[in-house]
Amino acid sequence: MAKKLKITWVKSAIGFPKNQKLTVATLGLRKLHQTVIHDDNPAIRGMARTVCHLVTMEEIEA
């Protein structure tokens, strides 16, 4: 089965650079503690790695 990534926003982006705030928004996260599920691909992993101090990432089977 295809792997997916479960990404949860756990820390506020206030005080962090604008590019990190935009990355959180690009991942589809609008509110703190919101969770989104994306296909596992290098682009999504790179975005999540950029804001790894603000989000948690978990691999799931779907």
N, C-alpha and C positions, 0 to 999 in steps of 0.2 A: 504494500500500500504506500501511497505518497506520504511523505513527512510534511508536517506543518509546524509552524512556530506560534506559540501562545505568548504574546507580549503584553505585560501589564505595567502601566505607569504607576510608580510607587513614590516618587519624590518630585516636588515642585521644580519647575524650570526657572523660577524667579532668581535673578542674579547670575544666570548662565548666559553665554553668548547667543546672539540671535540665530545663528545657524543651528544650534542645538534645539532651540525652541521650534524652529521650522521643521527639523527632522522629526521631532515628536509629533507635530501636526501631520506631517507627510505619512507617518506610520498609521494615521487614522485615529490617534488618541486625542480626545477633546477634554476629558475630565480626569482628575486624579483618581486612581484605583480602577480605571476602566481597562478592560481587557479586549484585545483584538487577536484574530487568528489570521495568519498569512501563510502562503505557500513558502516552503523552505527553498530559498534561492540566494545567490551571492549578494544581490542588491539589498534585499531585506536584512540579511545578516550584517552587511556593512553598516546600514543605518542603525540597527540595534546596537552594534558595537560602538558607534559614535556616541550614543547616549546611554551606555551600559551603566553609568552611575545614577541614572534616572529611572531605568526600567528593569524589570526582571524578564528573562527569556527562558522558555521551556519548550523542548521538542515533544510533539505529540504525534501519534499515529492516527491518520484519518482515512 
